Amino acid sequence: MVVAEAEIEEIIEDEVNEVWKQTKALAGITHSFFQSYYEGRKKAVAYRLKNVEAYAQPKHLSDFGISHAPQSFVYVNVAI
């Protein structure tokens, strides 16, 4: 189910500790989870979002013309 949509304002890519410093206030995860996720990595990536719209009711993937869950990402045609 899709629960929201957003635009990517900025892609943050840097050393793990630097990305945490830049994102910790709004990351929505604990520092220990972040560290565990990036354990053994030198670089981390985060997305700063804008124009976030949470849906009142989650939408099905089929509402976007998608027949199955993507493995990493999928392009969606949207009206702008």
N, C-alpha and C positions, 0 to 999 in steps of 0.2 A: 504494500500500500504506500502511496505517496502522501505525506502529511503536510508538505509545505513546498514552496518554491522560493528561489532567491537568485540574485545576480552575484557574480564574483566581482568584488571590488578590487581585490589585490591577492596575489599569490605570494606567500611568504616562504622563502627557502633560505635556510641558513644552518649554522651549527645548532645541534639539538638544544642546548641551554639558551641560546639566543632566541630561538623560536618560542620556547616556553616563556621567557621574559616578556616577549611581545604579545603573547596570546593568553597568558594565565588568567587575566581578569575576566575574560568572557569565554574561556575554552569549554566550560561545561564538564570538565573532567578533573580528576585529582592529579596532583604532581606525580604520585607514585604510579598511576595508570599510564600517564604520558611517558615517564621514564621506562616503564616496562615495555611499552609499545615500541619505543625507539632504542631499546637495549642493543648494544653492539653496533649502532649506526652512528655515523659522523654527521649526517645531514638530516634535517626534518623539513616537512612541508606542511603548511597550513593555509587555509583560505579565509580571507576576511570577506564577509558577505554584506550585501546591502539589499534594500528593497525586499526584505524577507516577508513573505505572506504565508502564514499558517492557515491551512484549510479548516473550516468548521467541521467538515466531514472528510475523512481520508478518501483519496481517489484511487481507483484501480489502475494498474498499468495499462489496461486496455483502453482507458479513457484517453490515453496519449498515443494510441496506436501501437503499443508494445505488447507482444504476445507472450513473452517470458522474461524472467528477471535477468538483467545483464550481468556478466561476470565482473565487469569493472565499470563501464559507463556505456551510455547509448545516446546518440543524438536525437533530439526531439524537435520537430518543427513547431514553432510557436508564432502566434500573431503578435507583432510588435506595434 
